[in-house]
Amino acid sequence: MKSHHVRAASERAGGFEGSAPRWDSDSFPALWNTARNEFLELFERATMPWDVLNYIDDYLAQKFAELEGPRVLTYVPDGVHLEGPIFIDEDCIIEEGAFIRGPAWIGRGCEVRAGCYIRGGVIAGAGAVLGHASEFKHCVLLGMAQAPHFNYVGDSVMGWHAHIGAGVILSNFRLDGKPVPVRALGSRERIDSGLPKFGALIGDECEIGCNTVLNPGTIVGEKSVVMPLSLLSGTWPAGSRVDNVAMRRPD
């Protein structure tokens, strides 16, 4: 397993042409169904799951270079701040008080709520919700992903129809400032991601309960459920249920 990780880390330094080798399915959980992914070209460049984060800026630059015609196709009310290259597709709801700094790509039918702060390098798929008093920076929300209230989503990927409850934080920076390590499934081996900022990779249809914190480099496989008030690290298999051991119920 170790030699696989070393090989993949060296391969990802290459160019973007063609489909890059996929990561070892035995090392990491199922995360994102390609059939539902409208940004598939971005994900095909990755040799390791977190490599998607390395390519966001170049992918956005390419999309804007190829874009023809109007860039804002939805009514934007007074009181919304727009800055830099921004695409907003049709049928979106953009509420007063939102701050959107590009580059940002907001897909069809997205909802950007009052007080939302988009800091650049953000890609949101069709029907995604970018919520009230929530901050988004250098991240991907696939279609129908929801971060609706008081969230921080930085240097992270949220899968299709993934949902994070109120107050969930995807922490992206170690207190000691060192590059964020990752763990493979069932292993205590630390893999160097090479990323100084790396939040979380959340698979399709995951549910993350309110006021949970995902530590830097956390990976949660598809269709997992994390109970409220949890503190999470490491890599979790698809279909996990993570209980909060501090939670108490009546006998």
Secondary structure, DSSP 8 states (H G I E B T S, - for coil): -HHHHHHHHHHTTS-SSS------TTTS-----GGG-TTHHHHHT-SSTTHHHHHHHHHHHHHHHH--S-SB-S---TT-EEESSEEE-TT-EE-TT-EEESSEEE-TT-EE-TT-EE-SSEEE-TT-EEEET-EEESEEE-TT-EEEES-EEES-EE-TT-EE-TT-EE----TT----EEE-TT---EEE---SS--EEE-TT-EE-TT-EE-TTEEE-TT-EE-TT-EE-SEE-TT-EE--TT-----
